[in-house]
């Protein structure tokens, strides 16, 4: 039997930091476990057993009673999926930064962009807002924090950087909106 799960560092309502991958519930998960019991005259008692513990493995069956999702404990573990969860959260926050410019992050346009006619500036901001041509070449980490396109024969870049709330240092955690101020920069490629 593999070692039993121990508490990780995430803030959740259960000791094992597991969450349903379908609905997100963390307080209605049933796990098939091995339980040590003391056989008594009138039945069994886990509290009387010398071990008195219950064990389960990452491959033990588990069910979410909130939505009915069924799988293995490892399907509910956040640590194994933390990289994916974090990347998805960063990507969602970056999309929000682009689609709610100046609201979900700060907007900075370089001198080259600001020198363009207002109609071009507006069209460029709209292209940044609706940009969806992410590829492994321009988005290798899946965070949707960079893009490039053509506008009236000019190559345009946009990128999102993450700063600590003091705006003097890089953010410790780009997935936490309380710890990261997003700055969307739109520039001519020649200004990069």
C-alpha positions in Angstrom: 0.0 0.0 0.0 1.3 3.5 -0.9 1.8 6.1 1.9 -1.5 7.7 2.9 -2.1 11.3 1.8 -1.1 14.1 4.0 -2.2 17.7 4.2 -0.8 20.0 1.5 -0.6 23.8 1.7 -3.7 24.8 -0.2 -6.7 26.5 1.5 -9.5 24.0 1.3 -12.2 22.7 3.6 -10.8 19.2 3.8 -7.6 17.9 5.3 -6.3 16.2 2.2 -6.7 19.2 -0.2 -8.7 17.3 -2.8 -11.4 18.8 -4.9 -13.9 17.5 -7.4 -12.5 18.2 -10.9 -16.0 18.5 -12.3 -17.8 20.8 -9.9 -15.1 22.0 -7.5 -16.7 20.6 -4.3 -14.2 19.8 -1.6 -16.5 18.7 1.2 -18.7 16.0 -0.3 -16.1 13.4 -1.5 -16.4 9.8 -0.5 -13.3 7.5 -0.7 -13.2 3.7 -0.6 -10.7 3.1 2.2 -9.2 0.3 4.2 -10.2 0.7 7.9 -8.7 -1.0 10.9 -11.4 -2.3 13.2 -11.4 -4.1 16.6 -13.9 -7.0 16.6 -16.1 -6.6 19.7 -18.7 -8.7 21.3 -21.4 -6.4 19.9 -19.8 -5.6 16.5 -16.7 -3.6 15.5 -15.2 -0.4 16.7 -12.5 1.6 14.8 -11.7 3.6 18.0 -10.7 0.5 19.9 -8.4 -0.8 17.2 -4.7 -0.5 18.0 -4.1 1.2 14.6 -7.6 2.7 14.4 -6.7 4.5 11.2 -8.0 4.4 7.6 -5.8 4.2 4.6 -6.4 4.9 0.9 -4.2 5.2 -2.1 -4.2 7.5 -5.1 -5.8 4.7 -7.1 -8.6 4.2 -4.5 -12.2 4.8 -5.9 -13.7 8.2 -5.0 -17.1 9.8 -5.7 -18.3 13.4 -5.4 -21.7 13.4 -3.8 -22.4 17.0 -5.0 -22.3 16.2 -8.8 -21.9 12.4 -9.0 -18.4 12.5 -10.6 -16.7 9.2 -10.0 -13.0 8.4 -10.4 -9.9 7.7 -8.4 -8.5 9.8 -5.6 -5.7 10.9 -7.9 -8.4 12.5 -10.1 -9.4 14.7 -7.2 -5.8 15.6 -6.1 -4.9 19.2 -6.8 -1.2 18.9 -6.4 -0.9 16.7 -9.5 -3.0 19.1 -11.5 -1.7 22.3 -9.9 0.4 23.2 -13.0 -2.6 22.8 -15.3 -5.0 24.6 -12.9 -2.5 27.5 -12.4 -1.9 27.8 -16.2 -5.6 27.8 -16.9 -6.2 30.5 -14.2 -3.4 32.7 -15.6 -4.8 32.3 -19.1 -8.3 33.2 -17.9 -7.0 36.3 -16.1 -4.9 37.3 -19.2 -8.0 36.9 -21.4 -9.9 39.2 -19.0 -7.1 41.7 -19.0 -7.2 41.8 -22.8 -11.0 42.0 -23.1 -11.5 44.5 -20.3 -8.6 46.7 -21.1 -7.8 49.2 -18.3 -10.3 47.5 -16.0 -8.9 44.0 -15.3 -5.3 45.3 -15.7 -3.4 48.4 -16.8 -3.1 49.3 -20.4 0.1 50.8 -21.9 0.5 51.8 -25.5 4.0 52.7 -26.7 4.9 55.9 -28.4 4.7 54.2 -31.8 1.1 53.1 -31.2 0.2 56.5 -29.7 1.5 58.2 -32.9 -1.0 56.4 -35.1 -4.4 57.9 -35.9 -7.0 57.2 -33.3 -9.0 55.0 -35.7 -5.9 52.8 -36.1 -5.3 52.7 -32.3 -8.9 51.6 -31.8 -8.7 48.9 -34.5 -5.4 47.6 -33.0 -7.0 47.5 -29.5 -9.9 45.6 -30.9 -7.6 43.1 -32.6 -5.8 42.6 -29.3 -9.1 42.1 -27.5 -10.3 39.5 -30.0 -6.9 37.8 -30.6 -7.3 34.0 -30.6 -4.5 32.8 -32.9 -2.5 31.2 -30.0 0.0 28.5 -31.1 2.8 26.6 -29.4 5.2 29.0 -31.1 3.7 32.3 -29.7 2.2 30.7 -26.5 4.5 27.9 -25.4 3.3 28.0 -21.8 -0.4 28.2 -22.6 -0.9 31.4 -20.6 -2.1 33.6 -23.5 0.2 36.4 -22.6 1.6 37.4 -26.0 0.4 37.9 -29.5 1.4 39.3 -32.8 -0.6 40.4 -35.9 -0.5 42.7 -38.9 -2.3 46.0 -39.1 -2.1 48.2 -42.2 1.2 46.6 -43.1 2.7 47.1 -39.7 3.6 44.2 -37.4 2.0 44.7 -33.9 3.0 42.9 -30.7 1.1 42.8 -27.4 2.3 41.2 -24.2 1.1 41.0 -20.6 3.5 41.3 -17.7 2.7 40.6 -14.0 3.8 43.1 -11.3 3.4 43.0 -7.5 0.8 45.4 -6.2 3.6 47.9 -5.4 4.3 48.0 -9.2 8.1 47.9 -8.4 8.7 44.1 -8.4 7.5 41.1 -10.4 4.5 39.3 -9.0 5.0 36.2 -6.8 1.9 34.5 -8.2 0.4 35.5 -11.6 -2.6 33.2 -10.9 -3.7 35.3 -7.8 -5.3 38.6 -8.8 -4.5 39.9 -5.3 -0.8 39.4 -5.9 -0.5 40.3 -9.5 -1.3 43.6 -11.4 -1.4 42.8 -15.1 0.1 45.3 -17.5 -0.9 44.9 -21.1 1.6 46.6 -23.4 0.7 47.2 -27.1 3.6 48.1 -29.3 5.0 48.2 -32.8 7.2 45.2 -33.4 10.0 47.6 -34.2 9.8 48.9 -30.6 10.4 45.6 -29.0 
